[in-house]
Amino acid sequence: MSERTEALAKALEEGARALASFASALTQEEWQTRTPKDGRKAGVIVHHVAIVYPLEIHFARSVASGEPDRSEEHTSELQSP
């Protein structure tokens, strides 16, 4: 694995662990807490971050294999209803 790929994989794994740790520590009340700036609930934000992980994994695999980055196509798929 290249140095860049290794760093990307490590960052992805660390981010996933941090999100899981944060989310697992939230109380039911905290899940429902609205953020001051845009009013979204904490649970909604955690969900939005979590659903992007498949895209991040795809991107990391593309980098590792030398495939061209087609993340815009996959982002559109995630945003479709």
FENSULJO-V717073 format. One record per residue. PSI is psi in whole degrees, 0 to 359 (none if undefined). Layout:
# FENSULJO-V717073
psi
PSI
PSI
This chain:
# FENSULJO-V717073
psi
138
164
319
316
317
317
320
315
318
316
320
314
318
319
317
317
318
318
315
319
314
310
321
341
351
138
168
321
318
325
329
354
133
142
147
325
310
357
2
149
151
319
325
317
316
316
314
320
315
323
348
345
320
322
317
319
317
316
315
319
322
316
316
324
352
8
154
150
117
35
333
322
317
327
318
321
318
328
347
143
none
